């Protein structure tokens, strides 16, 4: 009777989270993948990532090219980045002089 209980005993987890297996229970065999299986998995992952990025770019590009822009008239005008001749001062400012507030 005792030997049947040893065979039927299951692994248990201790209060601190360690797995304790009975002596009679076989340890789980570790799985080793071949280089071909790893290469195939890497190729499938790379293909998935490439297709995901490509479809996102194509879809967003198609959306941007086929939608009409909104009305931009109420938006504020952007500041000019060019320097006009009227903004260049002909007077020299002495070194160390305080700058005038804008």
HELIX and SHEET records of a PDB file:
HELIX    1   1 UNK A    2  UNK A    8  1                                   7    
HELIX    2   2 UNK A   35  UNK A   66  1                                  32    
HELIX    3   3 UNK A   85  UNK A   87  5                                   3    
SHEET    1   A 2 UNK A  12  UNK A  13  0                                        
SHEET    2   A 2 UNK A  19  UNK A  20 -1                                        
END                                                                             
